[in-house]
Amino acid sequence: MKYGLQLRIPPGQQKPAAAKSPLCPPPVFGDDDEDDVEREISRQASKNKALQKIEEQHKKALEEDPSVFDYDGVYDEMKEKVARPKIQDRTERKSKYIEVLMQKAKQREVEHEIIYERKLLKERSKDDHLFADKEKFVTSAYKKKLAEQAKWLEEEKLRQIRTKDLVLPTLDRDEASTRDSQPETSRSEKHSEQAAVETAPEIPVIRATTKEKTKAEQALPAHAAERYKRSEDALAAARERYLARKRAREQ
């Protein structure tokens, strides 16, 4: 729009109006939507393909091993494997304990039967003179019982002998190891003991009465009496060791 004086221009001198270019249609994001749809379809297809592949692997694994996905069962089996040795060990200990108890009970029963039979034999021996002219009958069951008792006594004697043979060497070894482990007395100690014994005066053994002991204890202080007693005991022990070694060398 123009303002001011406007001159009329003849129609022949008017400039032709420039042709307007056609207006482009405003974009409505149609291409972007199509790209998004295609990407979504492709993603969904790849996802379905992956799920199908996983399902095939799952079926194949189940065909090979039906318990491949049984996690609870595998966990329970692992726990059972850990607990089974403990239960088995406890059961074995219990069975061994019961077996030992049964053996002891049977042993006591046989011992009681043997004692009872011996008691009956003693009582019969007292009355043998009354029935000397009578015939005696012994059943086969009683003979079998006596044979079993004799066999059991023989086995018990052998078992005691074997136990003794096993225990004595062990005691001898323990005693020898104890002797070897004790430190030997050094030569200087032996020499000092020998010198002390040789130089020590003879100590007469005097049996003092109770009154004399009481007076002597009252005359000496407590620590002096105790020290004197210890010295006497040490000299007596040294003398005994010296005499024992001297007798051993002479033999």
KEKE-3310 file (N, C-alpha, C; in steps of 0.2 Angstrom, whole numbers, plus 5000, padded with zeros to 4 digits):
npx = (5004:5003:5006:5002:5003:4997:5000:4991:4994:4995:4988:4996:5008:5010:5019:5021:5015:5025:5026:5019:5027:5022:5015:5023:5017:5013:5024:5019:5025:5025:5034:5043:5035:5033:5046:5048:5038:5043:5055:5050:5043:5054:5061:5052:5051:5064:5065:5055:5061:5072:5066:5060:5071:5077:5066:5067:5080:5077:5068:5076:5085:5077:5073:5086:5089:5078:5078:5085:5082:5077:5080:5077:5076:5089:5096:5091:5096:5110:5111:5107:5117:5127:5122:5120:5132:5135:5123:5124:5136:5132:5122:5129:5138:5128:5123:5134:5136:5124:5126:5138:5132:5123:5132:5138:5128:5124:5136:5136:5125:5128:5139:5132:5124:5134:5139:5127:5126:5137:5135:5124:5130:5138:5129:5123:5133:5134:5124:5126:5129:5117:5110:5117:5115:5106:5101:5108:5102:5105:5100:5101:5100:5104:5118:5122:5121:5131:5142:5143:5145:5157:5165:5163:5170:5183:5186:5185:5196:5206:5204:5207:5221:5226:5223:5231:5243:5244:5243:5254:5266:5264:5264:5277:5284:5280:5285:5299:5300:5298:5308:5319:5316:5318:5329:5347:5357:5370:5388:5395:5386:5384:5397:5397:5387:5392:5404:5398:5391:5402:5409:5400:5395:5391:5374:5365:5351:5338:5325:5315:5305:5288:5288:5301:5302:5294:5300:5312:5307:5301:5313:5320:5319:5305:5308:5322:5322:5315:5323:5334:5329:5326:5339:5344:5336:5340:5353:5352:5345:5354:5364:5358:5356:5369:5374:5366:5370:5383:5381:5375:5386:5395:5388)
npy = (4994:5011:5028:5045:5056:5049:5045:5042:5028:5024:5010:5003:5006:4999:4988:4971:4960:4951:4933:4923:4911:4894:4889:4879:4864:4863:4854:4839:4831:4818:4809:4807:4800:4788:4783:4780:4771:4760:4758:4753:4742:4734:4732:4725:4714:4709:4706:4697:4687:4684:4680:4668:4661:4659:4651:4640:4635:4633:4622:4613:4611:4606:4594:4587:4586:4585:4590:4602:4615:4614:4622:4623:4609:4605:4613:4607:4594:4597:4601:4590:4581:4586:4585:4571:4563:4566:4562:4548:4545:4547:4538:4526:4527:4525:4513:4505:4507:4502:4489:4486:4486:4476:4465:4466:4463:4450:4444:4446:4438:4425:4423:4424:4412:4403:4404:4401:4387:4381:4383:4375:4363:4361:4360:4348:4340:4339:4331:4319:4307:4302:4299:4289:4276:4278:4281:4293:4305:4314:4327:4331:4344:4350:4345:4352:4365:4365:4363:4374:4384:4380:4382:4396:4400:4396:4405:4417:4416:4416:4429:4437:4434:4439:4452:4456:4453:4463:4475:4475:4477:4490:4497:4494:4501:4514:4516:4515:4526:4536:4535:4538:4551:4558:4569:4566:4565:4577:4575:4583:4586:4573:4571:4580:4576:4564:4568:4575:4565:4557:4566:4569:4567:4553:4550:4547:4537:4543:4539:4550:4555:4561:4572:4576:4580:4591:4600:4602:4608:4619:4625:4629:4641:4642:4643:4640:4626:4620:4622:4615:4602:4600:4600:4588:4579:4580:4576:4563:4558:4559:4551:4539:4538:4537:4525:4516:4517:4513:4500:4495:4496:4487:4475)
npz = (5000:4996:5000:4998:4984:4970:4953:4939:4929:4913:4905:4896:4900:4912:4923:4921:4933:4944:4942:4954:4964:4966:4981:4993:5000:5018:5028:5036:5044:5039:5033:5044:5053:5045:5045:5058:5061:5053:5059:5071:5067:5062:5074:5082:5074:5075:5088:5090:5083:5090:5102:5098:5094:5107:5113:5105:5109:5122:5121:5115:5125:5135:5129:5129:5143:5155:5167:5167:5170:5182:5195:5209:5213:5210:5219:5231:5230:5230:5244:5250:5247:5254:5267:5268:5270:5284:5290:5287:5294:5307:5308:5306:5317:5327:5324:5326:5340:5345:5341:5349:5362:5361:5359:5372:5380:5376:5380:5394:5397:5393:5402:5415:5413:5413:5426:5433:5429:5434:5448:5449:5447:5458:5468:5464:5465:5479:5482:5475:5482:5486:5475:5469:5464:5454:5436:5425:5414:5400:5390:5372:5369:5380:5380:5369:5373:5383:5376:5368:5378:5382:5371:5370:5381:5378:5367:5373:5382:5372:5366:5377:5379:5366:5368:5379:5373:5364:5372:5381:5373:5369:5381:5385:5375:5378:5391:5388:5379:5388:5397:5388:5385:5397:5404:5405:5419:5421:5420:5429:5439:5443:5448:5458:5467:5470:5477:5487:5494:5498:5507:5516:5533:5542:5545:5559:5562:5572:5582:5588:5602:5604:5612:5612:5598:5598:5607:5600:5588:5593:5598:5587:5573:5562:5548:5548:5553:5543:5532:5536:5537:5523:5518:5524:5518:5505:5505:5509:5499:5488:5493:5492:5478:5474:5480:5473:5460:5462:5466:5454:5445:5451:5449)
capx = (5000:5007:5003:5004:5000:4998:4998:4988:4998:4991:4988:5001:5015:5011:5024:5018:5016:5029:5022:5020:5029:5017:5016:5024:5012:5017:5026:5015:5029:5023:5040:5046:5031:5034:5052:5047:5034:5047:5060:5047:5042:5060:5063:5048:5053:5071:5063:5051:5065:5076:5062:5059:5077:5077:5062:5070:5085:5074:5065:5081:5089:5073:5074:5092:5089:5072:5079:5090:5079:5074:5084:5075:5078:5097:5098:5089:5100:5116:5110:5106:5123:5131:5120:5120:5138:5134:5118:5126:5140:5128:5118:5134:5140:5122:5122:5140:5135:5119:5130:5142:5128:5120:5137:5140:5122:5125:5142:5134:5120:5132:5142:5127:5122:5139:5139:5122:5127:5142:5131:5120:5134:5140:5123:5122:5139:5133:5118:5128:5129:5110:5107:5123:5112:5101:5104:5107:5100:5107:5097:5105:5100:5109:5124:5124:5122:5137:5147:5143:5148:5165:5168:5163:5175:5189:5186:5186:5203:5210:5203:5211:5228:5227:5223:5237:5249:5244:5244:5260:5271:5263:5266:5284:5286:5278:5290:5305:5301:5298:5315:5323:5314:5320:5336:5352:5361:5377:5394:5397:5381:5385:5403:5395:5383:5397:5408:5394:5390:5408:5411:5395:5395:5385:5368:5362:5343:5336:5318:5314:5298:5284:5290:5307:5301:5290:5305:5316:5304:5301:5319:5323:5314:5302:5312:5328:5320:5313:5330:5338:5326:5327:5346:5345:5333:5344:5359:5350:5343:5361:5368:5354:5358:5376:5374:5362:5375:5389:5379:5374:5393:5398:5385)
capy = (5000:5017:5034:5051:5058:5043:5047:5036:5026:5021:5002:5000:5007:4996:4982:4965:4958:4944:4927:4920:4904:4890:4888:4872:4862:4863:4847:4837:4826:4812:4805:4805:4795:4782:4780:4778:4765:4755:4756:4749:4735:4730:4731:4720:4708:4706:4704:4690:4682:4682:4676:4662:4657:4657:4646:4634:4633:4630:4616:4608:4609:4601:4587:4584:4585:4588:4594:4607:4621:4613:4625:4621:4602:4605:4615:4602:4589:4599:4601:4583:4578:4589:4582:4564:4560:4567:4557:4541:4544:4547:4531:4521:4527:4523:4506:4502:4508:4497:4482:4484:4485:4469:4460:4466:4460:4443:4441:4445:4433:4419:4423:4422:4405:4398:4404:4397:4380:4379:4383:4369:4357:4361:4358:4341:4336:4337:4326:4313:4301:4300:4296:4285:4270:4280:4282:4300:4306:4321:4328:4333:4351:4352:4344:4357:4371:4365:4363:4381:4387:4378:4386:4403:4401:4396:4411:4422:4416:4418:4436:4440:4433:4443:4459:4456:4454:4470:4480:4475:4480:4497:4499:4494:4507:4520:4517:4516:4533:4540:4535:4541:4558:4561:4572:4562:4569:4578:4572:4588:4584:4566:4571:4584:4572:4559:4571:4577:4559:4555:4570:4570:4563:4548:4553:4542:4538:4543:4540:4555:4555:4567:4578:4579:4584:4597:4604:4604:4612:4626:4629:4632:4645:4638:4643:4636:4619:4618:4622:4609:4596:4599:4598:4581:4575:4580:4572:4556:4556:4559:4545:4533:4537:4535:4518:4512:4517:4509:4493:4493:4495:4481:4469)
capz = (5000:4995:5003:4995:4977:4965:4947:4935:4924:4907:4906:4892:4903:4918:4922:4922:4940:4944:4943:4961:4964:4970:4988:4995:5006:5024:5030:5042:5047:5037:5032:5050:5055:5042:5047:5065:5060:5050:5064:5076:5064:5062:5080:5084:5071:5078:5095:5090:5081:5096:5107:5094:5095:5114:5114:5102:5113:5128:5120:5114:5132:5139:5126:5131:5150:5157:5174:5166:5173:5189:5200:5216:5213:5210:5226:5236:5229:5233:5251:5252:5246:5259:5273:5268:5274:5291:5293:5287:5299:5313:5308:5307:5324:5331:5323:5330:5347:5347:5340:5355:5367:5360:5361:5379:5383:5375:5384:5401:5397:5393:5409:5420:5412:5415:5433:5435:5428:5439:5454:5449:5447:5465:5472:5462:5468:5486:5482:5471:5486:5487:5469:5465:5460:5449:5430:5423:5407:5398:5383:5367:5369:5386:5378:5364:5377:5387:5370:5366:5383:5382:5365:5371:5386:5374:5363:5378:5384:5367:5366:5383:5377:5361:5371:5383:5369:5361:5377:5384:5369:5369:5388:5385:5371:5381:5396:5385:5377:5394:5399:5384:5385:5403:5403:5409:5424:5418:5424:5434:5444:5446:5452:5464:5471:5473:5482:5493:5498:5501:5512:5521:5538:5543:5549:5562:5562:5579:5583:5594:5604:5602:5616:5610:5592:5599:5609:5594:5583:5597:5599:5580:5570:5557:5541:5549:5553:5536:5528:5539:5534:5516:5517:5526:5513:5499:5507:5510:5492:5485:5495:5489:5471:5473:5482:5468:5454:5464:5466:5447:5442:5453:5446)
cpx = (5005:5003:5005:5000:5002:4995:4995:4992:4994:4992:4994:5008:5016:5015:5020:5020:5020:5025:5024:5022:5023:5019:5017:5019:5016:5018:5022:5019:5027:5029:5043:5042:5032:5040:5052:5043:5038:5052:5056:5045:5048:5062:5059:5049:5059:5069:5060:5056:5070:5073:5061:5065:5078:5073:5064:5075:5082:5071:5070:5084:5084:5073:5080:5092:5083:5073:5084:5088:5076:5079:5083:5077:5086:5099:5097:5094:5107:5116:5110:5113:5128:5129:5120:5126:5137:5128:5120:5131:5137:5124:5123:5136:5134:5122:5128:5139:5130:5122:5134:5138:5125:5126:5138:5134:5122:5131:5140:5129:5123:5136:5138:5125:5128:5140:5133:5123:5132:5139:5127:5124:5137:5135:5122:5127:5138:5128:5120:5127:5122:5107:5113:5120:5107:5105:5103:5106:5102:5104:5102:5105:5104:5116:5127:5125:5129:5143:5148:5146:5155:5168:5168:5169:5182:5191:5188:5193:5208:5210:5207:5218:5230:5228:5229:5243:5250:5245:5251:5266:5270:5265:5274:5287:5285:5284:5297:5306:5301:5305:5320:5322:5317:5328:5341:5355:5368:5382:5396:5392:5382:5391:5401:5391:5388:5401:5404:5392:5396:5410:5406:5396:5389:5380:5364:5354:5341:5329:5317:5306:5295:5286:5296:5307:5298:5295:5309:5313:5303:5307:5322:5317:5311:5306:5319:5327:5318:5319:5334:5335:5327:5335:5347:5342:5337:5350:5357:5348:5349:5364:5364:5356:5365:5377:5371:5367:5381:5387:5378:5381:5396:5395:5387)
cpy = (5006:5023:5040:5052:5052:5045:5041:5034:5022:5013:5000:5001:5003:4990:4976:4962:4951:4938:4924:4912:4900:4888:4880:4870:4861:4856:4845:4831:4819:4807:4802:4799:4788:4779:4777:4771:4759:4753:4751:4742:4731:4728:4725:4713:4704:4703:4697:4685:4679:4678:4669:4657:4654:4651:4639:4631:4630:4623:4611:4606:4604:4594:4583:4582:4588:4592:4600:4614:4620:4615:4623:4613:4601:4607:4610:4596:4590:4598:4594:4579:4580:4585:4574:4560:4560:4562:4550:4540:4543:4540:4525:4521:4524:4515:4502:4502:4503:4490:4481:4483:4478:4464:4460:4462:4452:4440:4441:4439:4426:4418:4421:4415:4401:4398:4400:4389:4377:4379:4377:4363:4356:4358:4350:4337:4334:4332:4319:4307:4298:4297:4292:4279:4272:4282:4289:4300:4314:4322:4331:4341:4354:4351:4350:4364:4371:4365:4371:4385:4386:4382:4393:4405:4401:4402:4417:4422:4418:4426:4440:4440:4438:4451:4460:4457:4460:4475:4480:4478:4488:4500:4499:4500:4513:4521:4518:4523:4538:4541:4539:4549:4562:4563:4568:4567:4570:4576:4577:4587:4578:4567:4575:4580:4567:4562:4573:4571:4557:4559:4571:4565:4558:4551:4548:4543:4537:4544:4544:4554:4561:4573:4581:4583:4590:4602:4607:4609:4619:4629:4632:4636:4640:4638:4639:4628:4617:4617:4616:4603:4595:4597:4591:4577:4575:4576:4564:4553:4555:4552:4539:4532:4535:4528:4514:4512:4513:4501:4490:4492:4489:4475:4469)
cpz = (5000:4997:4999:4988:4973:4958:4943:4930:4919:4908:4902:4896:4910:4918:4924:4929:4939:4946:4950:4960:4968:4977:4990:5001:5012:5026:5036:5045:5045:5036:5039:5053:5052:5044:5054:5065:5058:5055:5069:5074:5064:5069:5083:5081:5074:5085:5095:5087:5086:5101:5104:5095:5102:5115:5111:5106:5119:5127:5119:5120:5136:5136:5129:5139:5153:5164:5173:5169:5180:5194:5207:5217:5214:5217:5231:5236:5232:5241:5254:5252:5252:5266:5274:5272:5282:5294:5292:5292:5306:5314:5309:5314:5329:5331:5327:5337:5349:5346:5346:5361:5367:5362:5368:5383:5382:5379:5391:5402:5398:5400:5414:5419:5414:5423:5436:5435:5433:5446:5455:5450:5454:5469:5470:5465:5475:5487:5478:5475:5487:5481:5465:5461:5454:5442:5428:5416:5406:5391:5378:5367:5375:5384:5373:5368:5380:5382:5368:5372:5383:5376:5367:5376:5383:5370:5367:5380:5378:5366:5371:5381:5372:5364:5375:5378:5365:5365:5379:5380:5369:5376:5388:5381:5375:5387:5393:5382:5383:5397:5395:5384:5391:5402:5407:5413:5421:5423:5430:5440:5447:5451:5459:5469:5474:5479:5488:5498:5502:5507:5517:5527:5539:5548:5552:5562:5569:5579:5589:5596:5602:5606:5614:5603:5593:5602:5604:5590:5587:5597:5592:5577:5564:5550:5542:5549:5546:5531:5530:5537:5527:5514:5519:5521:5507:5499:5506:5503:5488:5487:5492:5482:5470:5475:5476:5462:5456:5464:5458:5444:5445:5450:5438)
residu = (MET:LYS:TYR:GLY:LEU:GLN:LEU:ARG:ILE:PRO:PRO:GLY:GLN:GLN:LYS:PRO:ALA:ALA:ALA:LYS:SER:PRO:LEU:CYS:PRO:PRO:PRO:VAL:PHE:GLY:ASP:ASP:ASP:GLU:ASP:ASP:VAL:GLU:ARG:GLU:ILE:SER:ARG:GLN:ALA:SER:LYS:ASN:LYS:ALA:LEU:GLN:LYS:ILE:GLU:GLU:GLN:HIS:LYS:LYS:ALA:LEU:GLU:GLU:ASP:PRO:SER:VAL:PHE:ASP:TYR:ASP:GLY:VAL:TYR:ASP:GLU:MET:LYS:GLU:LYS:VAL:ALA:ARG:PRO:LYS:ILE:GLN:ASP:ARG:THR:GLU:ARG:LYS:SER:LYS:TYR:ILE:GLU:VAL:LEU:MET:GLN:LYS:ALA:LYS:GLN:ARG:GLU:VAL:GLU:HIS:GLU:ILE:ILE:TYR:GLU:ARG:LYS:LEU:LEU:LYS:GLU:ARG:SER:LYS:ASP:ASP:HIS:LEU:PHE:ALA:ASP:LYS:GLU:LYS:PHE:VAL:THR:SER:ALA:TYR:LYS:LYS:LYS:LEU:ALA:GLU:GLN:ALA:LYS:TRP:LEU:GLU:GLU:GLU:LYS:LEU:ARG:GLN:ILE:ARG:THR:LYS:ASP:LEU:VAL:LEU:PRO:THR:LEU:ASP:ARG:ASP:GLU:ALA:SER:THR:ARG:ASP:SER:GLN:PRO:GLU:THR:SER:ARG:SER:GLU:LYS:HIS:SER:GLU:GLN:ALA:ALA:VAL:GLU:THR:ALA:PRO:GLU:ILE:PRO:VAL:ILE:ARG:ALA:THR:THR:LYS:GLU:LYS:THR:LYS:ALA:GLU:GLN:ALA:LEU:PRO:ALA:HIS:ALA:ALA:GLU:ARG:TYR:LYS:ARG:SER:GLU:ASP:ALA:LEU:ALA:ALA:ALA:ARG:GLU:ARG:TYR:LEU:ALA:ARG:LYS:ARG:ALA:ARG:GLU:GLN)
# end
